Amino acid sequence: MQSIENSKILILASQSPRRKYLLSQAGIQFKVIPSQVDESTVPMTSPESYVKILAERKAQDVARQYPENYVIGADTIVLLDGTILGKPRSRNEARQMLTRLSGETHQVLTGFALCCTARSYRYSDAVKTDVRFKKLAPEEIEWYIHTPEPFDKAGAYAIQGLGTFLVKSINGSYTNVVGLPVCEVIELLLKEGIIGLNGPSRTFDETG
Amino acid sequence: MQSIENSKILILASQSPRRKYLLSQAGIQFKVIPSQVDESTVPMTSPESYVKILAERKAQDVARQYPENYVIGADTIVLLDGTILGKPRSRNEARQMLTRLSGETHQVLTGFALCCTARSYRYSDAVKTDVRFKKLAPEEIEWYIHTPEPFDKAGAYAIQGLGTFLVKSINGSYTNVVGLPVCEVIELLLKEGIIGLNGPSRTFDETG
């Protein structure tokens, strides 16, 4: 898939290597320009509106600087029994989070937004996925928190990395758990005519 | 995670780059030695026993040549309404398969086996995942079958490639759909003491 016009070249307003990977592997062409949004200023009403507002703020922050371009913003949170699990600030916090997640089903919620300043275009939505962890032995938790992986991840794990062994099953969108619901995002980009299915070149040579 | 003894270095009896990627990203150390099993000679009783027998034959084919090593074999099939969808042999077959999968839920079944000749060890199991496709427009199918991706894949799609946009949601193990149920495989390797959670070095530096 490809951008129909150069002015429509997509921007991903996220420095997450996981989001970049997801869009790239799906054959989408885009540039990465991280947003500078202060997440602490977003009001917490419901989890759904929180991730949608934050995704929109991230997208708009970059969209203002690149008014002609369409910009994707996203935010992912982990919910256990209605409580948000953030990024662990210590090994101890990571241990506590993983102990709580062990053997349980939690939710991963990703808000995504698409904005274009010149066209006064704003769209946002949120997708939820259930994730069931295996019952973890204490040694498995200890092993995992002695890797660097849990410390920049909401809920103290990565489903696509070393943490693959933690996840027994999911119900919903997998890419949503990684950080961006690709099926929904591509559906939106096609609907808005931002990417197309025809054209002189395709990107599959790089990713197929 | 790492092999406890050198003699226990794992072998993956598959040339699938997807299975290699799944085990690598989970931090497992192994060698790849593809099997030479003729898949057409495996009897089709039930889908579960078919993938288990085929996974075992693949593992044993390599285990015989490396009697001291533990060998993993695997086979993945796609089932729609109880019928197996193989690898499409033409663009037309790929179009037909994707048209049938569009908007429906199908099953991906992966059999995996672990064998060690010197220890007379044999284990096999099968894991099933439900996969729900989005409703595909004819242009989306045309676009996809004009990429190389569908043609070496059971069911004519790859959940982790360009085909990410096809999949609305799954219920079960994601890695099972890619080609190997990593959570179950690692659980087995830990239980059998083939990999360990302690040791002088870890592999997370490469993959984290």
Boltz contact constraints between the chains, C-beta under 6 A:
constraints:
  - contact:
      token1: [A, 26]
      token2: [B, 164]
      max_distance: 6.0
  - contact:
      token1: [A, 26]
      token2: [B, 165]
      max_distance: 6.0
  - contact:
      token1: [A, 27]
      token2: [B, 162]
      max_distance: 6.0
  - contact:
      token1: [A, 134]
      token2: [B, 183]
      max_distance: 6.0
  - contact:
      token1: [A, 139]
      token2: [B, 197]
      max_distance: 6.0
  - contact:
      token1: [A, 143]
      token2: [B, 197]
      max_distance: 6.0
  - contact:
      token1: [A, 147]
      token2: [B, 204]
      max_distance: 6.0
  - contact:
      token1: [A, 147]
      token2: [B, 208]
      max_distance: 6.0
  - contact:
      token1: [A, 148]
      token2: [B, 208]
      max_distance: 6.0
  - contact:
      token1: [A, 149]
      token2: [B, 208]
      max_distance: 6.0
  - contact:
      token1: [A, 161]
      token2: [B, 25]
      max_distance: 6.0
  - contact:
      token1: [A, 162]
      token2: [B, 27]
      max_distance: 6.0
  - contact:
      token1: [A, 162]
      token2: [B, 204]
      max_distance: 6.0
  - contact:
      token1: [A, 164]
      token2: [B, 26]
      max_distance: 6.0
  - contact:
      token1: [A, 164]
      token2: [B, 182]
      max_distance: 6.0
  - contact:
      token1: [A, 165]
      token2: [B, 26]
      max_distance: 6.0
  - contact:
      token1: [A, 165]
      token2: [B, 183]
      max_distance: 6.0
  - contact:
      token1: [A, 165]
      token2: [B, 186]
      max_distance: 6.0
  - contact:
      token1: [A, 168]
      token2: [B, 183]
      max_distance: 6.0
  - contact:
      token1: [A, 169]
      token2: [B, 172]
      max_distance: 6.0
  - contact:
      token1: [A, 169]
      token2: [B, 173]
      max_distance: 6.0
  - contact:
      token1: [A, 170]
      token2: [B, 174]
      max_distance: 6.0
  - contact:
      token1: [A, 171]
      token2: [B, 171]
      max_distance: 6.0
  - contact:
      token1: [A, 172]
      token2: [B, 169]
      max_distance: 6.0
  - contact:
      token1: [A, 173]
      token2: [B, 169]
      max_distance: 6.0
  - contact:
      token1: [A, 174]
      token2: [B, 170]
      max_distance: 6.0
  - contact:
      token1: [A, 174]
      token2: [B, 174]
      max_distance: 6.0
  - contact:
      token1: [A, 182]
      token2: [B, 164]
      max_distance: 6.0
  - contact:
      token1: [A, 183]
      token2: [B, 134]
      max_distance: 6.0
  - contact:
      token1: [A, 183]
      token2: [B, 165]
      max_distance: 6.0
  - contact:
      token1: [A, 183]
      token2: [B, 167]
      max_distance: 6.0
  - contact:
      token1: [A, 183]
      token2: [B, 168]
      max_distance: 6.0
  - contact:
      token1: [A, 186]
      token2: [B, 165]
      max_distance: 6.0
  - contact:
      token1: [A, 197]
      token2: [B, 139]
      max_distance: 6.0
  - contact:
      token1: [A, 197]
      token2: [B, 143]
      max_distance: 6.0
  - contact:
      token1: [A, 204]
      token2: [B, 147]
      max_distance: 6.0
  - contact:
      token1: [A, 204]
      token2: [B, 162]
      max_distance: 6.0
  - contact:
      token1: [A, 208]
      token2: [B, 147]
      max_distance: 6.0
  - contact:
      token1: [A, 208]
      token2: [B, 148]
      max_distance: 6.0
  - contact:
      token1: [A, 208]
      token2: [B, 149]
      max_distance: 6.0
